[in-house]
Amino acid sequence: MRRKIAILGATGSIGKSTLDLIERSPERFEIVAVTAATNVEALAQIARRTNAKVAVVADDSRLRDLQELLVGTGCRAAAGEEALIEAGCGEAELVIAAIVGCAGLRSVMGAVEAGRIVALANKEALVTAGALMIDAAARSGATLLPVDSEHNAIFQCLAGSRREDVAKIILTASGGPFRTASAEAIGAATPAQAVAHPNWSMGAKISVDSATLMNKGLELIEAYYLFGLPSDCIDIVIHPQSVIHSMVEFVDGSVLAQLGSPDMRIPIAYALAWPERIETPAPRLDFAAIARLDFEPPDPERFPALRLAREALQAGGSAPIVLNAANEIAVASFLAGQIRFTDIVRVVEEMLHQNDFDAPRSIDDVLGIDLTTRGRVEVLMKANCS
């Protein structure tokens, strides 16, 4: 039988890569639901091409447009948050959670509570609601599969191993476009320079996160919840070639590493077919051409975002939510030319110092803290600009 798949965020980069893989193996997969934020034209095209049963647009005002585009297809059009949740906990066996930001929290939690296999391509789910998600998965029997290349690498390295045999996990980071830049050059960085990632093709926001190394800080928090290790057992190392995606060190001194070309279709394919594997069109590694693999520690002076992420993880409670929300608004402001690159981390640190929220007890609490923090960041930046 074909595995039934729902893709939450089908029109984004992860969604497109997922579709590419599924359409190469139609005998293995059946797409039952696809969703998008506002792009009904692309969503309808995907639904038609894949014979999806349900297509959901988050923006209620685009429902009629979607319905018109799907006339005669047999695909049901729906809109709004409840429809997004239904898409993730309907008949799909495996849910690709690729909605960007906290907008995907409720639908991811719905899939987890329904006991589905949930392939997490959304950092925010575990960064902001990690304890809630892990507890819900334990109750429902849901399986969480990481799609981030680093966490997927760790997941592969851990296959068949006992947790008590693990000494530490090592997340690798490319170092981004400013890995060798001076503090002065980083301070003068432009949005165009920050989004020019040397290895990966990504969206603007995550590219800036890679430039600040905040992405690695968020991945540190995500790894904490995914793998259940203390934060001091999670290391980060700069690896500019992006060939080793992460490593696991065991108590006997052995280290296992997962290697592959920097192509997101590799971790997506592993999640889609788990516990089996499928072929991908990703380029194969040519070790002779690579010639060398370099490693170096991250510089805490030039990249203080890692320190903030560790502090937020150690503080727990609402701190990771504040970290994530403040970073999102600050990055958007930098991309809009309103603040300097180095102001991103300063804004995040100020918000963490102001954090007075209780620990969240529900997704509603998470979203409330997220929204309030975003408002506080806007006030802070207006005050600094006045």
C-alpha positions in Angstrom: 0.0 0.0 0.0 1.1 3.5 -0.7 2.0 5.8 2.2 -0.6 8.6 2.5 1.1 12.0 2.8 -0.1 15.5 3.9 2.2 18.4 3.1 1.6 21.4 5.3 3.4 24.2 3.4 3.4 22.6 0.0 4.3 25.8 -2.0 7.5 26.5 0.0 11.0 25.2 -0.7 10.6 22.1 1.5 7.2 21.4 0.0 8.6 21.6 -3.5 11.5 19.3 -2.7 9.0 16.9 -1.1 6.8 16.9 -4.2 9.8 16.3 -6.4 10.7 13.1 -4.5 7.1 11.9 -4.3 6.5 12.4 -7.9 9.5 10.3 -8.7 8.1 7.4 -6.7 4.3 7.5 -7.3 4.1 3.8 -6.5 5.1 4.4 -2.9 3.3 7.6 -2.0 -0.2 9.1 -2.2 -0.7 12.8 -1.4 -4.0 13.3 0.4 -3.7 16.9 1.6 -1.7 20.0 0.6 -1.8 23.5 2.2 -0.4 27.0 1.5 -0.6 30.3 3.2 -2.0 32.5 0.5 -0.7 31.3 -2.9 -3.8 29.6 -4.2 -2.6 29.5 -7.8 0.4 27.4 -6.9 -1.6 25.3 -4.4 -4.3 24.5 -7.0 -1.7 23.5 -9.5 -0.1 21.1 -7.0 -3.5 19.7 -6.1 -4.3 19.1 -9.7 -1.0 17.5 -10.5 -1.0 15.2 -7.5 -4.7 14.4 -7.3 -4.8 15.5 -3.7 -8.1 15.0 -2.0 -8.0 18.3 0.1 -6.3 21.6 -0.6 -6.3 24.2 2.3 -5.4 27.9 2.1 -4.7 29.5 5.5 -6.1 32.9 4.3 -9.9 32.7 4.5 -10.3 35.5 2.0 -8.7 33.3 -0.8 -11.1 30.3 -0.3 -13.4 31.3 -3.2 -10.4 31.7 -5.5 -9.2 28.3 -4.6 -12.6 26.7 -5.1 -12.8 28.2 -8.6 -9.3 26.9 -9.5 -10.3 23.4 -8.4 -13.6 23.1 -10.2 -13.9 19.7 -11.8 -10.9 18.1 -10.0 -12.7 16.3 -7.2 -10.3 18.0 -4.7 -12.1 19.7 -1.8 -11.0 23.3 -1.1 -11.0 24.6 2.5 -9.6 27.5 4.4 -8.6 28.7 7.8 -6.9 27.4 10.9 -9.3 24.5 11.7 -9.0 23.3 8.1 -5.2 23.3 8.5 -5.5 21.2 11.6 -7.8 18.8 9.9 -5.3 18.4 7.0 -2.7 17.3 9.5 -4.8 14.9 11.4 -7.0 13.5 8.7 -6.3 10.3 6.8 -2.6 11.0 6.3 -0.1 8.6 7.8 2.8 10.9 7.5 2.7 14.7 7.8 5.4 17.0 6.4 5.3 20.0 8.7 6.9 22.7 6.6 4.8 25.8 7.5 7.2 28.6 8.3 7.1 30.1 11.8 4.6 29.8 14.6 1.8 29.8 12.0 2.2 26.1 11.8 2.1 25.3 15.5 -1.6 24.3 15.8 -1.6 22.1 12.8 1.6 20.4 13.9 0.2 19.8 17.4 -3.0 18.4 15.8 -1.0 15.9 13.9 1.1 14.9 17.0 -2.1 14.5 19.1 -3.6 12.4 16.4 -0.6 10.0 16.6 0.8 10.6 13.2 4.3 10.3 11.9 5.3 14.0 11.8 8.3 15.0 9.7 9.4 18.3 11.3 10.9 20.8 8.8 9.7 23.6 11.0 12.2 24.6 13.8 9.6 26.7 15.6 7.5 23.7 16.7 10.1 22.4 19.1 11.9 25.7 19.8 8.8 27.3 21.1 6.6 24.4 22.2 9.2 21.6 22.7 8.0 20.3 26.1 4.3 20.4 25.0 5.1 18.6 21.7 7.2 15.8 23.3 4.5 15.3 26.0 1.8 15.1 23.4 3.8 12.6 21.3 4.3 10.4 24.4 0.6 10.4 25.0 -0.5 9.7 21.5 2.3 7.5 20.2 3.2 9.9 17.5 6.7 9.7 15.9 8.7 12.8 15.3 11.1 12.6 12.4 13.6 15.5 12.0 13.9 17.0 8.4 16.5 19.6 9.3 19.7 18.2 7.7 21.6 18.4 11.0 19.0 16.6 13.1 18.2 14.2 10.4 21.9 13.3 10.4 21.9 12.7 14.1 18.7 10.6 13.8 20.4 8.4 11.2 23.6 8.1 13.3 21.5 7.0 16.3 19.7 4.2 14.5 19.9 1.0 16.5 21.8 2.7 19.4 20.8 3.0 23.0 20.6 6.5 24.4 22.8 5.6 27.4 25.6 4.8 24.9 25.6 8.3 23.6 28.2 10.7 25.0 27.3 13.8 23.0 25.9 15.0 19.7 27.8 17.4 17.5 25.9 19.8 15.2 27.9 21.1 12.3 27.5 24.7 10.9 28.8 26.0 7.7 29.7 29.3 9.4 27.6 31.3 6.9 28.8 34.1 4.6 30.7 35.9 7.4 32.7 32.9 8.8 36.0 34.6 8.1 34.9 38.2 8.2 36.2 40.7 10.7 34.0 42.2 13.4 34.1 45.5 11.5 33.0 43.8 8.2 30.2 42.0 10.1 29.0 45.3 11.6 28.7 46.8 8.1 27.1 43.8 6.5 24.2 44.4 4.1 21.1 42.3 3.6 22.4 41.2 0.2 25.7 39.9 1.8 23.8 38.2 4.6 21.5 36.2 2.4 24.4 35.0 0.1 24.9 31.6 1.7 28.0 29.9 0.4 26.6 26.3 0.3 22.8 26.1 0.7 20.0 27.7 -1.4 17.5 28.9 1.3 15.0 31.7 2.0 16.1 35.1 3.1 15.1 34.7 6.8 16.9 31.4 7.4 19.9 32.7 5.4 20.3 35.6 7.8 19.9 33.2 10.7 22.8 31.2 9.2 24.8 34.4 8.9 24.3 35.3 12.6 24.5 31.5 13.6 21.1 31.9 15.3 20.0 29.0 13.2 22.5 26.8 15.0 21.2 28.2 18.3 17.7 27.3 17.4 18.9 23.8 16.3 20.6 23.4 19.7 17.2 23.9 21.3 15.5 21.6 18.8 18.1 18.9 19.4 17.6 19.1 23.1 13.9 18.1 22.8 14.4 15.7 19.9 17.1 13.6 21.4 16.7 14.0 25.2 20.3 14.9 26.0 21.4 17.6 28.5 22.4 20.8 26.8 26.1 20.4 27.8 26.1 17.2 25.7 25.2 19.1 22.5 28.2 20.7 20.8 28.5 22.9 17.8 31.4 22.9 15.3 32.0 25.0 12.2 32.5 22.8 9.1 32.6 25.1 6.0 32.3 22.3 3.4 28.8 21.3 4.7 29.5 17.7 3.8 29.3 16.2 7.3 25.8 17.2 8.4 26.3 16.2 12.1 27.9 13.6 14.3 27.3 11.4 17.3 30.0 10.5 19.8 29.5 7.4 21.9 30.8 6.5 25.3 33.5 4.2 23.9 35.0 7.1 21.9 33.6 6.1 18.5 32.1 8.9 16.4 29.5 8.3 13.7 29.0 11.0 11.1 26.4 11.3 8.3 27.7 12.7 5.1 26.0 13.9 1.9 25.8 16.7 -0.6 24.0 19.9 0.6 20.7 18.9 -0.9 17.6 19.0 1.3 16.0 16.1 -0.7 18.3 13.7 1.1 16.9 14.3 4.7 13.4 14.7 3.2 13.7 11.3 1.5 14.8 9.7 4.7 11.8 11.0 6.5 9.4 10.1 3.7 10.5 6.4 3.4 11.5 5.8 7.1 12.4 3.2 8.2 13.3 2.3 4.6 15.2 4.4 2.1 14.5 5.6 -1.4 16.6 6.9 -4.3 17.1 10.6 -4.7 18.5 12.7 -7.6 20.9 14.5 -5.2 24.5 14.8 -6.4 26.8 12.1 -5.1 29.8 13.0 -3.1 33.2 12.9 -4.9 35.7 12.6 -2.1 38.7 13.2 -4.3 37.1 16.5 -5.5 36.3 17.5 -1.9 39.9 16.7 -1.0 39.6 18.0 2.6 37.2 18.5 5.5 37.8 21.4 7.9 36.6 22.1 11.4 36.9 25.0 13.8 35.1 26.2 16.9 32.5 29.0 16.5 33.8 32.4 17.6 31.6 33.6 20.5 32.7 37.2 20.1 31.7 37.6 16.5 28.7 35.3 16.8 27.0 35.9 20.2 23.7 34.4 19.0 24.9 30.9 20.1 25.4 32.2 23.7 21.9 33.6 23.8 20.4 30.4 22.5 22.2 28.4 25.2 21.0 30.9 27.9 17.4 30.6 26.6 17.5 26.8 26.7 19.0 26.8 30.2 16.4 29.3 31.4 13.6 27.2 29.9 10.0 28.1 30.2 9.1 31.0 27.9 12.7 32.1 27.1 13.0 30.1 23.8 9.7 31.6 22.6 11.0 35.1 23.3 14.3 34.3 21.6 12.5 33.0 18.5 10.0 35.8 18.2 12.4 38.6 18.8 14.8 37.1 16.3 12.1 36.9 13.6 11.1 40.5 14.0 14.7 41.7 14.2 15.7 39.8 11.0 12.7 41.2 9.1 13.7 44.7 10.2 17.3 44.1 9.1 16.1 42.8 5.7 14.0 45.9 5.4 17.0 48.1 6.0 15.7 49.4 9.3 18.5 48.1 11.6 22.1 47.0 11.3 23.1 43.3 11.1 24.7 43.4 14.6 21.5 44.9 16.0 19.7 41.6 15.4 21.4 39.9 18.4 21.2 43.1 20.5 17.4 43.2 20.1 17.1 39.5 21.0 19.2 39.9 24.1 17.2 42.9 25.3 14.0 41.0 24.9 15.4 38.1 26.9 16.4 40.5 29.7 12.8 41.8 29.7 11.2 38.3 29.7 8.6 38.1 32.5 6.3 35.4 31.1 5.4 32.2 32.9 6.1 28.9 31.3 3.5 28.0 28.6 1.0 25.3 29.4 -0.7 25.2 26.0 -0.3 26.2 22.4 -2.5 29.2 23.2 0.1 30.3 25.8 2.9 29.9 23.3 1.2 32.0 20.7 0.3 34.6 23.3 3.9 35.0 24.4 5.0 35.0 20.8 2.6 37.8 19.9 3.4 39.9 22.9 7.1 39.6 22.4 6.7 40.8 18.8 4.8 43.8 20.0 7.5 44.6 22.5 10.2 44.4 19.8 8.3 46.8 17.6 8.1 49.3 20.5 11.8 48.9 21.3 12.8 49.5 17.7 10.5 52.5 17.3 12.0 54.0 20.5 15.5 53.5 19.2 14.7 55.1 15.9 13.0 58.2 17.4 
